[in-house]
Amino acid sequence: MNKYRIIHQTESRLISELDNRLIIIAERMPAAPVASAQIWVKTGSVFEQEFSGSGISHFLEHLLCGGTTSTRSEAESNKILGKIGAQKNAATGLDTVRYYINTVSSNINTAVELLSDWIINASIPEDEFLREKEVIISEFSMGEGEPGRILWKLTHQALYSSHPARHPTIGYIDEFLKITRDDILSFYKRMYLPNNMVFVVSGDIDPEKITSLIADLWNQIPAGELPEIVFPKNSPEVSSLPIEGKADIGRPQIRLAWPGTSLGAKHDYALDLLGVILGQGDYSRLNRKLRDSERIVSSIRAYNLSFPWGEGFFGIDAEPAPHPEGWESSIKVAKSAILREIKLILKEGLNDEELERAKRMVLSTAFSSNQKVQESASNLASNTIDSSDPDYVFNYASQIQALEEKDLLNAAKKFLDSDNPLEIRLVPLADDEEIEPLERVSTEDIKDNSDHRKIILDNIATIKTLKNAEVKERGRGKIGDFEYHSLSNKIKVILQQSDVVPAASIQIYVKGGIFADPQGQEGIGSALASMLKRGTQNYTAEEFAKTLEGMGAALSAANGYNTFYITGQALSEDFPKLIEMTAEAYLRPTFPEEEWETMKARIEAALARETDSWYGEL
């Protein structure tokens, strides 16, 4: 009798199922002697059912990751982790909880056994339950005034008035405090079933041996009946009035949000490209015009969020620049300019150059996100859960390349042709004000919605789709040995060939850093780093961004503690041009006065943001 059934097998990857419908993905990445073992469970905050709003998924994650089991104590697990030099962690999202152990490949069997023990045999003793409860209470306190969290919570409460996505992942403190150990055990037994999980191991491994080991550990764990999840199909009624929150910040922040589409649905990919064109990268429309030319925002970003369980939103986040008449005026000016640029796209369309730039950036990001074993394992798991396609990120990048201007304009007309998007404001507290914890939306305010979406958690549908899918051998390449060279000017050069992905990177390190900043001019090294791309002997700042992002490449500089460094990445075919651009930035910057005035305002805004969060003050 076979331990497992093969769904797909290539030279570098084995995808299998067990009788209990656990999906196992083992991928060989021999580039370095490391590996990552991960278990993903379909049980984030939107799947908490009668516990919705309590944060029970997040609480359980704290208790399982490294906790006591029926076979070993928490201390014994920690001792094993230390012995194998492993790193472990876990995280809870809206629709998944994930656990991982990263270690050297020679110890991956131990990591797989340990991770399996935590998930299969958790005992959740009373003392650990009480201890982690106190830890999470502290997390509530630390996150209460975090601007990003407040903005996210306000957005979801506004967009998902009748959907569990309106609740924060951590829950509400009053409901969290009601969770009992019996609640935790009940939820654990209900949701932590093999037919609701994906087990991925990626790294310098033997896929067949790892799959066999996992099968030995999990084959005797029975599948179970998972709850039926039914969500209302979300049809948000966008408020005509701004939704306002307050935080201990120096400058206001705004988010404009348009109700969007679900993952992979019609217009989803077009909205992704519109986000890149509008507000990702220095050469994007909003950064080039509103931030750099008109200087009415100090930062701005556009993006599209979509989910496998329902509709997301198209968002534009901005920090308006100060206005003589106060922050009300600064918000009004910024919002008006953003809407103006969207109307311009609807009226005049897009040019081929910016469309190709956006496509190139998406392609480069797809490759760069799969270079490390932990990233690769995470992508395999999330892609399989979200779309039943382990290679979704690569197939997505390919489909993006086929989009035309008309596709993006159709998406813009359907979703962005509105002068009244949802407006969420985060404004500074008055001197005598304190932050008030966000409260649950009253159930009395939720309208009944007879139009529902049924969510099937069981892996059975995913397995069926995987069996019918066409899987291509992508190869996982190898990394060569280091080569050491010394140039005539005594610059030391280290080269290493890699064919893991069709991309290349460059790094330059110079002794210096903040320890070398002159007294009284602390921060000058960081200011210099920010200006290297803002004008050179052969490129204006706009031309530099246009050339770089046209390749989908990235180049950045920073000032560390004892080094000044530049890092860059591009697709392999563009690497010679990236080297040229890196040399241009490092050897021939001109520091134009006008560009410095623009950058100075951005640096001042960034410095002001440093104290917006408690950890920024450390």
Secondary structure as GFF3:
##gff-version 3
##sequence-region A 1 618
A	DSSP	beta_strand	5	9	.	.	.	ID=ss1
A	DSSP	beta_strand	13	17	.	.	.	ID=ss2
A	DSSP	beta_strand	23	28	.	.	.	ID=ss3
A	DSSP	beta_strand	34	41	.	.	.	ID=ss4
A	DSSP	three_ten_helix	45	47	.	.	.	ID=ss5
A	DSSP	three_ten_helix	49	51	.	.	.	ID=ss6
A	DSSP	alpha_helix	56	64	.	.	.	ID=ss7
A	DSSP	alpha_helix	74	84	.	.	.	ID=ss8
A	DSSP	beta_strand	87	92	.	.	.	ID=ss9
A	DSSP	beta_strand	97	104	.	.	.	ID=ss10
A	DSSP	three_ten_helix	105	107	.	.	.	ID=ss11
A	DSSP	alpha_helix	108	120	.	.	.	ID=ss12
A	DSSP	alpha_helix	126	143	.	.	.	ID=ss13
A	DSSP	alpha_helix	147	159	.	.	.	ID=ss14
A	DSSP	three_ten_helix	164	166	.	.	.	ID=ss15
A	DSSP	alpha_helix	173	176	.	.	.	ID=ss16
A	DSSP	alpha_helix	181	191	.	.	.	ID=ss17
A	DSSP	three_ten_helix	194	196	.	.	.	ID=ss18
A	DSSP	beta_strand	197	203	.	.	.	ID=ss19
A	DSSP	alpha_helix	207	218	.	.	.	ID=ss20
A	DSSP	beta_strand	229	232	.	.	.	ID=ss21
A	DSSP	beta_strand	243	247	.	.	.	ID=ss22
A	DSSP	beta_strand	253	259	.	.	.	ID=ss23
A	DSSP	alpha_helix	268	279	.	.	.	ID=ss24
A	DSSP	alpha_helix	285	286	.	.	.	ID=ss25
A	DSSP	pi_helix	287	293	.	.	.	ID=ss26
A	DSSP	beta_strand	297	307	.	.	.	ID=ss27
A	DSSP	beta_strand	310	320	.	.	.	ID=ss28
A	DSSP	alpha_helix	327	348	.	.	.	ID=ss29
A	DSSP	alpha_helix	352	368	.	.	.	ID=ss30
A	DSSP	alpha_helix	373	387	.	.	.	ID=ss31
A	DSSP	alpha_helix	392	401	.	.	.	ID=ss32
A	DSSP	alpha_helix	405	415	.	.	.	ID=ss33
A	DSSP	beta_strand	422	428	.	.	.	ID=ss34
A	DSSP	three_ten_helix	443	445	.	.	.	ID=ss35
A	DSSP	beta_strand	452	455	.	.	.	ID=ss36
A	DSSP	alpha_helix	460	468	.	.	.	ID=ss37
A	DSSP	beta_strand	483	486	.	.	.	ID=ss38
A	DSSP	beta_strand	492	495	.	.	.	ID=ss39
A	DSSP	beta_strand	503	511	.	.	.	ID=ss40
A	DSSP	three_ten_helix	514	516	.	.	.	ID=ss41
A	DSSP	alpha_helix	524	531	.	.	.	ID=ss42
A	DSSP	alpha_helix	541	550	.	.	.	ID=ss43
A	DSSP	beta_strand	554	559	.	.	.	ID=ss44
A	DSSP	beta_strand	563	571	.	.	.	ID=ss45
A	DSSP	three_ten_helix	572	574	.	.	.	ID=ss46
A	DSSP	alpha_helix	575	587	.	.	.	ID=ss47
A	DSSP	alpha_helix	593	609	.	.	.	ID=ss48
A	DSSP	three_ten_helix	614	617	.	.	.	ID=ss49
###
